[in-house]
Amino acid sequence: MVWIALLIVFGIVIGNIMLLRHTAPMKMPPKVEHSQRHDDDWDSDKDA
């Protein structure tokens, strides 16, 4: 029973490492909406 649990845990760890290596070269798209929202909040604070 312990061997099955160890195999499952080992498989999850190896799978996560392989996924991380596969997705490492991918680039995240820039979040334009997020920065614009903060700029709008900054402008509204200036007016108050």
Backbone bond lengths (Angstrom), bond angles and torsions (degrees), N, CA, C in turn:
res aa  C-N    CA-C-N  psi(-1)  N-CA   C-N-CA  omega(-1)  CA-C   N-CA-C  phi
1 M - - - 1.468 - - 1.530 110.76 -
2 V 1.319 116.39 -39.77 1.457 120.07 -179.76 1.517 110.46 -66.04
3 W 1.340 116.35 -35.68 1.463 120.20 -179.20 1.526 111.73 -64.35
4 I 1.297 117.38 -35.95 1.470 120.79 178.93 1.528 109.87 -66.82
5 A 1.313 117.18 -43.00 1.461 121.04 178.82 1.529 110.44 -63.84
6 L 1.335 116.62 -41.30 1.464 119.69 178.23 1.524 111.78 -64.80
7 L 1.316 117.49 -39.84 1.465 120.91 178.12 1.530 111.22 -64.49
8 I 1.320 116.98 -39.19 1.468 120.57 179.07 1.526 110.15 -66.16
9 V 1.317 116.76 -46.42 1.471 120.48 179.75 1.522 110.25 -63.59
10 F 1.320 117.16 -44.10 1.461 121.46 179.13 1.532 110.55 -61.67
11 G 1.322 117.08 -41.41 1.465 121.37 178.70 1.524 112.25 -64.24
12 I 1.323 117.03 -38.87 1.463 120.69 178.77 1.528 110.59 -66.39
13 V 1.335 116.44 -43.14 1.465 120.19 -179.66 1.527 110.47 -64.50
14 I 1.317 117.85 -46.82 1.469 121.40 179.55 1.529 110.22 -63.74
15 G 1.319 117.35 -39.77 1.466 120.46 178.30 1.516 112.21 -63.39
16 N 1.329 117.60 -40.92 1.463 121.22 178.94 1.526 111.43 -67.04
17 I 1.340 116.66 -38.80 1.463 119.56 177.99 1.528 110.32 -65.67
18 M 1.325 117.46 -41.64 1.466 120.45 178.90 1.529 110.78 -64.91
19 L 1.322 117.26 -40.20 1.465 121.07 178.12 1.518 110.99 -64.61
20 L 1.323 117.47 -41.20 1.455 121.45 178.68 1.527 111.29 -63.62
21 R 1.328 117.14 -42.10 1.464 120.76 178.44 1.526 110.91 -65.65
22 H 1.338 117.20 -35.04 1.467 121.09 -179.42 1.531 111.68 -71.31
23 T 1.323 117.34 -37.12 1.464 120.76 -175.37 1.530 113.20 -93.78
24 A 1.325 118.68 -3.84 1.465 121.33 -176.77 1.531 112.96 -60.78
25 P 1.336 120.82 -42.73 1.471 118.86 -177.98 1.534 114.29 -75.89
26 M 1.325 117.99 -9.11 1.463 120.27 -178.90 1.518 110.00 -71.91
27 K 1.330 116.27 143.54 1.467 120.72 -179.77 1.513 109.81 -105.23
28 M 1.306 115.14 143.61 1.456 120.74 178.44 1.529 109.16 -82.18
29 P 1.335 118.12 139.85 1.457 119.06 175.67 1.522 110.54 -70.45
30 P 1.328 117.26 147.18 1.466 118.65 179.61 1.525 110.63 -68.64
31 K 1.319 116.09 144.04 1.462 120.94 178.68 1.526 108.53 -95.07
32 V 1.320 116.56 94.68 1.456 121.38 -178.02 1.525 110.02 -76.37
33 E 1.338 116.78 -39.44 1.461 120.50 -177.41 1.527 110.73 -62.69
34 H 1.307 117.56 -38.37 1.465 121.73 -177.19 1.521 110.99 -63.88
35 S 1.338 116.98 -44.58 1.456 119.16 -178.14 1.533 111.04 -72.69
36 Q 1.335 117.65 -33.22 1.467 119.38 178.65 1.522 110.48 -67.60
37 R 1.310 116.81 -36.69 1.458 119.86 -179.71 1.534 110.09 -63.43
38 H 1.320 117.83 -40.59 1.452 120.66 178.62 1.532 111.21 -69.03
39 D 1.342 116.63 -34.85 1.459 119.17 176.73 1.524 110.53 -63.88
40 D 1.350 117.44 -40.84 1.456 121.01 178.84 1.527 110.73 -64.73
41 D 1.340 116.90 -40.70 1.452 119.74 178.21 1.532 110.96 -63.36
42 W 1.310 117.79 -38.14 1.465 122.66 -179.49 1.536 109.36 -65.36
43 D 1.358 115.75 -41.52 1.461 119.27 -179.84 1.523 110.98 -66.30
44 S 1.338 117.83 -39.52 1.463 120.22 -179.40 1.536 110.78 -68.36
45 D 1.338 116.99 -31.16 1.457 119.61 177.21 1.524 111.56 -69.76
46 K 1.326 117.59 -32.37 1.457 121.23 179.42 1.532 111.44 -66.00
47 D 1.374 114.23 -38.83 1.456 118.58 -176.49 1.529 111.84 -72.11
48 A 1.289 118.31 -25.59 1.469 120.69 -174.90 1.502 112.58 -76.81
